[in-house]
């Protein structure tokens, strides 16, 4: 089954089996619409669409078509991915966390979140990345994951792993998830320095349990910082021994608690970043684990994005907050980026889903408009990689230069 989402140029298509987005161009999209309307077996691409399982021989669409009444050039009708914090509650207080570790009565209820998921399904958002706080601190988190999956809004979840247990992992194993990613910030010494004494062993123990239960798409995410970057190789070796198949990296961003622990990012200079890249390339060359840099890194040869939807539909300068993603915090506040909001402040809030639909915020908020019209900085204009690079991290640019449209200070090109 597929979710077909018509855009101003082509279609974004989500494969509900592989859990991946892909893209078809404008002529192909027009051809598919023509076939659905005319049922003409001599129509262009008929055999191709049947072979791709988009339609059957009787012109029945294998999935759901979402086609807006109006489309605006240079703007997607809705986000590709929504990042949602389901709670601020967490048993840890990590030195680099961008979320306050607390809970109050204004957090979204399960009913609020179900309503939001229904809306995401209606507008063709098929990827929901759930974080916190710690998502498993919510007693109803399994219900949220199950409901999202039932609506073909495929949830992925990032966890510190502390609150997981045998029964919970059995329940998770029955779900359709994009991924279950454990946050591990280096080997035990470095991880515990950042996240708290004893946390490493708890997280590793539950990671092993998740792997033993055969849960699909289990992996680890490491936030690289000044304190732990030399433990990239040792962590890789430890994860390889326990059979982990996926390891992704992101560079610390100066937001939230990290602004009070500047020692964690002050030491990440361009030279150190270059060293980090070569350390990651070294383990990627072994070809025995899925190794990735996350979307917050400047263009790095050998780590080009697997997905090209953003660059195809929205070419130009700007990281994904320019037009393919948004973040919803535990209180329903919508912003282009939770990290940038954690540094820039509440003026980056575009609206609240408890008061209005996400699609209205997406289409009409001045905050999103500001980022869609974000000009490239002078240093990026003549760069050979400008068509494929997302411009790096806007949070780092703002922290360094007081301007989120500036170049990423870690870009060594």
C-alpha positions in Angstrom: 0.0 0.0 0.0 1.1 3.5 -0.8 0.2 7.1 0.3 0.3 9.3 -2.8 0.7 13.0 -2.0 0.4 15.5 -4.8 2.7 18.4 -4.7 3.2 21.5 -6.8 5.7 19.5 -8.8 5.3 15.7 -8.9 4.3 13.4 -6.1 5.8 12.4 -2.8 4.9 8.7 -2.2 5.2 6.7 1.0 5.6 3.0 0.7 3.8 1.5 3.8 5.8 -1.7 3.4 9.3 -0.4 3.2 8.4 2.6 5.4 10.2 4.9 2.9 9.3 8.0 1.0 10.2 8.4 -2.7 9.3 10.8 -5.5 7.9 10.7 -9.0 8.2 13.7 -11.3 5.4 15.9 -12.8 4.9 14.1 -16.1 4.6 10.7 -14.2 2.2 12.3 -11.7 0.0 13.7 -14.5 0.1 10.3 -16.3 -1.1 8.5 -13.1 -3.9 11.0 -12.6 -4.9 10.6 -16.2 -5.1 6.8 -15.9 -7.2 7.1 -12.8 -9.6 9.4 -14.5 -9.9 7.8 -18.0 -9.1 4.2 -17.3 -7.2 4.1 -20.5 -5.0 1.0 -20.8 -3.2 2.6 -23.7 -2.3 5.5 -21.5 1.3 6.5 -20.8 3.0 4.4 -18.1 0.0 2.1 -17.6 2.1 -1.1 -17.5 4.8 0.6 -15.4 2.3 1.7 -12.8 0.7 -1.8 -12.7 4.2 -3.4 -12.3 5.1 -0.9 -9.6 1.8 -2.0 -7.8 0.5 1.6 -7.8 -2.6 0.5 -9.6 -4.1 -2.9 -10.5 -5.3 -3.8 -14.0 -8.7 -2.4 -13.2 -7.3 1.0 -12.3 -7.8 0.6 -8.6 -5.3 2.7 -6.7 -3.2 0.7 -4.2 -3.5 3.2 -1.4 -4.7 6.7 -0.7 -4.3 9.8 -2.9 -4.0 13.1 -1.1 -4.5 16.0 -3.6 -4.9 19.5 -2.2 -7.3 22.0 -3.8 -4.5 24.5 -4.1 -0.7 24.1 -4.4 1.9 26.8 -4.1 5.2 26.6 -6.1 8.2 26.2 -3.8 6.1 24.9 -0.9 5.2 21.4 0.2 1.5 21.0 1.1 2.5 19.6 4.5 5.7 18.4 6.3 7.4 15.2 5.2 8.4 14.4 8.8 7.0 15.7 12.1 9.1 15.5 15.2 7.0 15.3 18.4 7.9 15.5 22.0 5.3 13.6 23.9 6.6 14.6 27.3 9.2 16.7 29.1 9.4 14.1 31.9 12.7 12.1 32.0 14.6 10.2 34.7 17.9 11.7 33.5 19.1 15.3 33.2 21.6 15.1 30.4 24.2 17.8 30.0 23.2 18.5 26.4 19.4 18.0 26.4 17.4 20.8 24.8 14.3 19.9 26.7 13.5 20.9 30.3 13.1 17.7 32.5 9.8 18.4 34.1 6.1 17.8 33.6 3.0 19.9 34.1 -0.7 19.7 33.3 -0.4 21.6 30.0 1.1 18.6 28.2 -0.9 17.1 25.4 -3.3 14.3 26.5 -3.6 11.0 24.7 -6.9 12.4 23.1 -5.0 15.5 21.9 -2.3 13.3 20.3 -4.8 10.9 18.7 -6.5 13.9 17.1 -3.2 15.2 15.9 -2.3 11.8 14.4 -5.7 11.8 12.6 -4.9 15.2 11.1 -1.4 14.0 10.1 -2.9 11.0 8.3 -5.4 13.4 6.5 -2.6 15.6 5.2 -0.2 12.8 4.2 2.4 13.0 6.9 3.7 9.4 7.2 6.7 9.8 9.4 6.3 10.7 13.1 9.5 10.8 15.1 8.7 10.7 18.8 11.0 12.0 21.5 11.0 13.8 24.8 12.0 14.1 27.6 11.9 10.4 27.7 8.9 9.0 25.7 8.6 5.9 27.8 8.0 8.1 30.8 4.5 8.4 29.5 2.3 5.5 30.7 0.2 5.7 27.5 3.1 5.7 25.0 2.3 2.2 23.7 -1.2 3.3 22.9 0.2 6.3 21.0 2.6 4.2 19.0 -0.2 1.6 18.2 -2.6 4.3 17.1 -0.1 6.1 14.9 0.8 2.9 13.2 -2.8 2.0 12.6 -3.3 5.3 10.7 -0.1 4.7 8.6 1.6 7.5 10.3 4.7 5.4 11.0 6.2 6.2 14.4 9.9 6.1 15.1 11.2 6.6 18.7 14.4 7.8 20.3 14.9 6.7 23.9 17.6 6.7 26.6 16.6 3.1 27.2 16.4 3.4 31.0 12.7 2.7 31.4 12.5 -0.2 29.0 12.0 -3.8 30.3 11.2 -7.3 29.1 7.4 -6.9 29.0 7.6 -3.5 27.3 10.0 -4.7 24.7 7.7 -7.7 23.9 4.9 -5.2 23.3 7.2 -3.0 21.1 8.2 -6.0 19.0 4.5 -6.3 17.9 4.5 -2.7 16.5 5.3 -1.4 13.1 8.0 1.2 13.8 10.3 3.2 11.6 13.0 2.7 14.1 13.8 2.3 17.8 16.9 4.3 18.5 18.9 4.2 21.7 20.9 7.3 22.8 24.4 6.2 23.7 27.0 9.0 23.9 30.3 7.0 23.8 31.7 4.3 26.0 30.7 4.0 29.6 33.0 6.7 31.0 31.8 9.3 28.6 28.2 8.3 28.5 27.9 8.4 32.2 29.6 11.8 32.4 26.9 13.2 30.1 23.8 11.3 31.2 24.5 10.1 34.8 26.4 7.4 36.7 25.1 3.9 35.9 23.0 5.0 32.9 25.3 3.3 30.3 24.9 -0.2 31.7 21.2 0.2 32.0 20.9 1.4 28.4 23.3 -1.3 27.0 21.4 -4.0 28.9 18.1 -3.0 27.3 19.7 -2.5 23.9 20.9 -6.1 24.1 17.4 -7.2 25.1 15.8 -5.4 22.2 18.2 -7.0 19.7 17.6 -10.4 21.2 13.9 -10.0 20.7 14.4 -9.3 17.0 12.8 -5.9 17.0 13.3 -4.4 13.6 15.4 -1.3 12.9 17.0 -1.1 16.3 20.0 1.3 16.4 22.1 3.7 18.4 22.4 7.4 18.1 25.5 9.2 19.5 25.7 12.9 20.1 29.3 13.8 19.5 30.7 16.5 21.7 34.0 17.8 23.0 34.2 15.2 25.8 33.4 12.1 23.9 34.6 12.4 20.2 37.6 10.2 20.8 35.3 7.3 21.8 33.7 6.9 18.4 35.8 3.9 17.4 35.6 2.2 20.9 31.8 2.6 20.9 31.6 1.2 17.4 33.6 -1.9 18.5 31.4 -2.4 21.6 28.2 -2.2 19.5 29.6 -4.5 16.9 30.3 -7.2 19.5 26.6 -7.2 20.7 25.3 -7.3 17.1 24.0 -3.8 16.7 23.6 -3.0 13.0 22.9 0.7 12.9 24.9 3.7 14.4 24.1 7.3 13.6 25.9 10.4 14.7 25.0 14.0 15.2 27.1 16.9 16.5 26.0 18.6 19.7 24.0 21.7 19.2 24.2 24.7 21.6 20.6 24.5 22.9 18.9 23.9 26.3 21.2 22.4 28.9 24.2 22.6 26.5 24.2 26.4 26.9 25.0 25.8 30.6 27.7 23.2 29.7 29.6 25.1 27.0 32.6 22.8 27.5 30.7 20.2 25.5 30.8 22.2 22.3 33.5 24.8 22.7 36.1 22.2 21.7 34.4 21.2 18.5 36.4 23.3 16.1 36.6 22.9 12.4 39.8 20.9 12.8 38.2 18.6 15.4 35.1 18.2 13.2 37.4 17.2 10.3 39.0 14.6 12.6 35.5 13.3 13.6 34.5 12.9 10.0 37.6 10.8 9.3 37.0 8.6 12.3 33.4 8.0 11.2 34.5 7.3 7.6 37.0 4.8 8.9 34.3 2.7 10.5 31.9 3.2 7.6 34.6 1.7 5.3 34.3 -1.6 7.2 30.8 -1.9 5.6 29.5 -4.1 8.5 27.1 -1.6 10.1 24.8 1.1 8.8 26.7 4.3 9.6 25.1 7.7 9.1 25.6 11.3 9.9 22.3 13.0 10.8 20.8 15.9 9.0 22.5 18.5 11.1 26.0 18.0 9.6 27.3 20.2 6.7 27.8 18.5 3.4 30.3 15.6 3.9 31.5 13.7 0.9 30.6 10.0 1.4 27.6 10.9 3.6 25.3 12.3 1.0 21.7 12.1 1.9 20.0 8.9 0.8 16.7 10.8 0.3 16.6 13.5 -2.3 13.0 14.7 -2.0 14.0 18.0 -0.3 16.6 18.8 -2.9 14.3 17.8 -5.8 11.3 19.7 -4.7 12.9 22.5 -2.7 16.3 23.2 -4.2 18.4 26.0 -2.6 19.9 26.9 0.7 18.6 25.7 4.0 18.4 22.7 6.3 15.2 20.7 6.5 13.5 23.4 8.6 13.3 25.3 5.3 10.3 23.3 4.2 10.2 19.6 4.9 9.9 19.2 8.7 8.5 20.7 11.8 8.6 20.1 15.6 5.7 19.9 18.0 6.6 20.1 21.7 4.8 18.4 24.6 2.4 21.3 25.0 1.4 21.4 21.3 3.6 24.4 20.3 4.8 24.1 16.7 8.2 25.4 15.5 10.5 24.7 12.6 13.2 23.2 14.9 13.2 22.3 18.6 16.9 22.9 18.9 16.8 26.3 17.4 13.7 27.2 19.6 15.7 26.1 22.6 18.3 28.7 21.8 16.3 31.4 19.9 13.3 31.4 22.3 9.6 31.2 22.1 9.4 33.8 19.3 10.1 30.8 17.1 6.7 29.2 18.0 4.5 29.3 14.9 1.3 28.2 16.5 -0.3 25.5 18.7 -2.1 22.4 17.5 -4.4 22.6 20.5 -5.8 25.8 19.1 -5.6 25.3 15.3 -4.8 22.6 12.7 -1.1 21.9 11.9 -1.9 22.4 8.2 -3.1 26.0 8.8 0.0 26.8 10.9 2.2 25.3 8.1 0.5 27.3 5.4 0.0 30.7 7.1 2.5 31.2 9.9 4.9 34.0 9.5 7.6 31.9 11.2 7.5 29.2 8.6 7.4 31.8 5.8 10.5 33.4 7.2 12.5 30.1 6.8 11.1 29.3 3.4 12.5 32.7 2.2 15.8 32.2 4.0 18.6 33.5 1.7 21.9 31.7 1.5 24.9 33.5 3.2 27.6 35.0 1.0 30.0 32.2 1.7 27.5 29.6 0.4 26.5 31.3 -2.8 29.6 30.2 -4.8 30.0 26.8 -3.1 30.2 23.9 -5.5 28.0 21.8 -3.1 25.2 24.3 -2.7 22.7 22.3 -4.7 23.2 19.2 -2.6 24.1 20.6 0.8 21.4 21.6 3.2 23.5 24.4 4.6 24.3 22.8 7.9 22.9 23.6 11.3 20.9 26.8 11.8 21.2 26.5 15.6 25.0 26.5 15.4 24.9 29.4 13.0 22.7 31.4 15.4 24.8 30.6 18.5 28.0 31.7 16.7 26.9 34.6 14.7 23.5 35.7 16.2 22.0 35.0 12.7 20.3 31.7 11.8 20.8 32.5 8.1 24.6 32.6 8.5 26.8 29.7 7.4 27.4 26.8 9.7 30.5 27.5 11.7 31.6 23.9 11.4 31.6 23.8 7.6 35.3 23.3 6.7 34.8 23.8 3.0 
